[in-house]
């Protein structure tokens, strides 16, 4: 293949690409597209068997219906609740009403 033939083919490709780009721009909408609303992620939450922890994890569903700026509040609330549940596991059990016999 000669240099002249390679240059001719390259020019033809670039001209075709420019025409295709112009056609695509003409078909594109002139108004900016509106941002999509919140979409649920569909994350499956497996129950842990601990009612308190499961209740906090269920609260994560609220984030599915909020915009990204609202996620922080939900995540912090869930994190706080899970931390409290873990802390409660370390606390010694409270004595029952009849366990303080001397």
C-alpha positions in Angstrom: 0.0 0.0 0.0 1.4 3.4 -0.9 1.5 6.4 1.3 -1.0 8.3 -1.0 -3.5 5.4 -0.6 -3.2 5.4 3.1 -3.7 9.1 3.3 -6.8 8.9 1.1 -8.3 6.2 3.2 -7.6 8.2 6.4 -9.2 11.3 5.0 -12.3 9.3 3.9 -12.6 7.9 7.4 -12.3 11.3 9.1 -14.8 12.9 6.7 -17.3 10.0 7.3 -16.8 10.4 11.1 -17.5 14.1 10.9 -20.7 13.6 8.9 -21.9 11.0 11.4 -21.1 13.3 14.3 -23.1 16.1 12.7 -26.1 13.8 12.1 -26.0 12.6 15.7 -25.8 16.2 17.0 -28.8 17.2 14.8 -30.9 14.3 16.3 -29.9 15.1 19.9 -32.5 16.9 22.0 -31.9 20.7 22.4 -33.2 20.8 26.0 -31.0 19.3 28.7 -32.3 16.1 30.1 -33.8 16.1 33.6 -31.8 14.2 36.2 -33.3 10.8 37.1 -35.0 10.5 40.4 -34.0 8.1 43.2 -33.9 4.5 42.2 -34.0 1.6 44.8 -30.7 -0.3 44.7 -32.5 -3.6 45.4 -29.9 -4.8 48.0 -31.1 -7.9 49.7 -30.9 -7.7 53.5 -30.6 -11.1 55.2 -32.1 -11.2 58.7 -29.5 -11.6 61.5 -31.9 -13.1 64.0 -31.3 -10.2 66.4 -34.5 -8.1 66.4 -32.8 -4.8 67.3 -30.1 -5.2 64.6 -32.7 -6.2 62.0 -34.8 -3.2 62.8 -31.9 -0.9 62.2 -30.9 -2.6 59.0 -34.5 -2.3 57.8 -34.2 1.4 58.1 -31.7 1.4 55.2 -34.8 1.0 52.9 -35.5 4.6 53.6 -32.4 5.6 51.7 -33.8 4.0 48.5 -36.4 6.8 48.2 -34.2 9.7 49.0 -31.7 11.7 46.9 -28.0 11.3 47.6 -28.0 14.2 50.0 -30.5 12.5 52.2 -28.5 9.2 52.5 -26.1 10.6 55.1 -28.9 11.1 57.7 -30.2 7.6 57.3 -26.7 6.0 57.3 -25.7 7.9 60.4 -28.9 6.9 62.2 -28.4 3.2 61.3 -24.8 3.4 62.3 -25.7 5.0 65.7 -28.3 2.2 66.3 -26.0 -0.6 65.4 -23.2 0.8 67.6 -25.7 1.0 70.5 -26.7 -2.6 69.9 -23.1 -3.7 69.9 -22.4 -1.7 73.1 -25.4 -3.3 74.8 -23.9 -6.8 74.1 -20.8 -5.8 76.2 -22.9 -4.6 79.2 -23.3 -7.0 82.1 -26.8 -8.3 82.4 -29.0 -6.6 84.9 -29.9 -8.7 88.0 -33.5 -9.9 88.2 -35.8 -8.9 91.1 -34.9 -11.9 93.2 -31.2 -12.3 92.3 -29.9 -9.9 95.0 -30.5 -12.1 97.9 -27.9 -12.0 100.7 
